[in-house]
């Protein structure tokens, strides 16, 4: 089921509950959503609502960016030949070398704000109740264009003993050296998707000495944190390359809940927290092609193709398509905090503002699990455990909560 359909279904379910009739133990007058507020202090002041309730939040959330990493093999360099010079004494051509390192990293990624929605539908009577929650965030997209990008690849020798990025550097095709990998332009797209559902049993205490109430809950949560890192690279010896890496985090596990709230007239101050212990099933996939214009066909059009064995191009490497997938299991704890200040507009309807924050660990981020090697790239799980912090302001609409 798509996230949009899920939101429509939840909204429809809530509306049908609001209009469909009286819940067990709920009086007719409790359903008068637009009745005047009774905010007198007679009899101990305002009481906590009971019966069916609904709660919606619009959020403006920032997702912590992934750890900064290089576009290319982290911390590595290659000594490459960039041309030849003529020895004035012998008249022979000699190679000219430079040390190539990665010129760009993912520091350009930011933590932009994205819209999100939180739905809660539940029922409580006396001390006990239950609640069902659903959460979705709009896809976070960041796109960047980078120019003159040096990328270092791991280049182990092939069957013939030659490296994949070795080639002739002179017109006479006699000098073989490591060739540099420099893309004239790369297009980077990073995406983040986040959603989850939760069911919870609630227990509400008697009012405390100072008028506040506590709610405690236990339940189960399922959520997904999915990220994609896609690169399209043009120019250079690996012209027209692409690699698309996706890291899916499927988390499921028990969740604990505690909420404190206090009413004063029309106003309600509330703070709540959740504690999540998730089993994270990570599914990391990668697909792409390196050097799609490389060919060993000597009759290919040199304006449309890069012919192997010619000056400045690899000797043995041709276009290489790849598809990888790996699965990992991690423990992903999480802590969630919400603080809100609500104003009761009518007997059943309140409006509020607040702040939401959620921290979790053990999350795989797509840009950090790429193994830069020729000819087939790969997945590197060495950094598949990162912490993520999500936070932002919220606007709330509550019915009978």
Phi, psi and omega in degrees: 000132182288162181294323179296318178295323179297318180295318179296318180297316180295318179296318178295321179296316179297317181296319180295325178292323180293324187259346192279340180151192186265131176285156179305132178081005183250132183275158182300320183293338179291338182271002179279086190298329185255016177293159182293146182284132172264095184251023179288160179264006180295135178076023176101005176088184182301143179253159177292142179290152175230166179098201180291140178219157179220145185214126178234140176230135167259129185241151174236094196252146173249130178255124180306132181293158178292162176304140180292131177219160181282152168273093190135174183295119187299126173075007184252160176223165175225139172269116188236156178266131182248008179155194180225159171228156180267126177292121183294342181271308185269339184078006179274152174282135178236141180289150174250127186249157166213158177268120181261131175234171179290127184271342184226153173228185184268021178296346178287342179291142181237189178238068184291156178281138177228150178286145177216162182227138177236126178242136176225130177228128183202182180212136176216137177218126184068238182263346191236151178190192180207163180210147175237130182237148174221144186221135176220147175234139176299149181299126175272120181239135173227127182233136182220146174248128180238144182244149176051067187256114173277129181233126178265124176249147167290133187227078179289152179297146176275192182300324183282354184093346176277150173279156183292334183256020173270144179196174179287138179247357181241160182294331181279356178058052180238338184253119180252125179216170175292134181261146178284151173249105178229117177271136179292326181204140171229146179248120183247130176234121177244130182232148176226131174235140183215131175201163180191163175225158185204139172238142185210141170271136183245146171226127182250135181274173169292157176303140179280181184299325183259015174094353179277158177238153177244142170236138177236149182209154172223146181188205182223144181230142169236134178211160177232137171236108186241135181226143176236144178226106185243134181233129169246123187237132183238148175088161178083188185289340176250042182306143177063054176256153175212142171218129183238114182246130179237131178242112178257129176246111179256111186247134176215142179169177181287152178224137175251154189218139172218136182221134173240136176212151180220131179260141175217100186065235179274352188262145176226125173257128184223146173220135181217156180216149175235148179234120189241133175239101191253139166274119186255110174266106183269130176240109183248124182235150179214136179216147178168190180215135173255128176062056184296343179268356178286134179212151175259015177277112183292344181266003181293152179290117182295342177281340181250343185225160172252110188272123179296147179088354175267168185301130175086002179233156183302152178280317189244344185275131172243179179307131186231113175264148184215158177208118183234152171209138177220152184234136180223154177240128181225162172262129184233093175284157179210149176229133183235140180224137178222130176235133184217157177227113189245148177240127183277112183278313176231185182303323186248344187251131176232150175240144183207169175230162179182196180222142181233137175219142182216123177245138175213158184235170177074033184255134175275131176248138191299317185291345185260002182242023182267129175259107183276096176216149176259148008262359193237017182051210180158178181245128180246111184275008186299334183234050181264013177235099176236154174268151182229135176238127181239130181201162178165173179285159180225149169243135190235146168232125183236138174241114176062029181257000000 
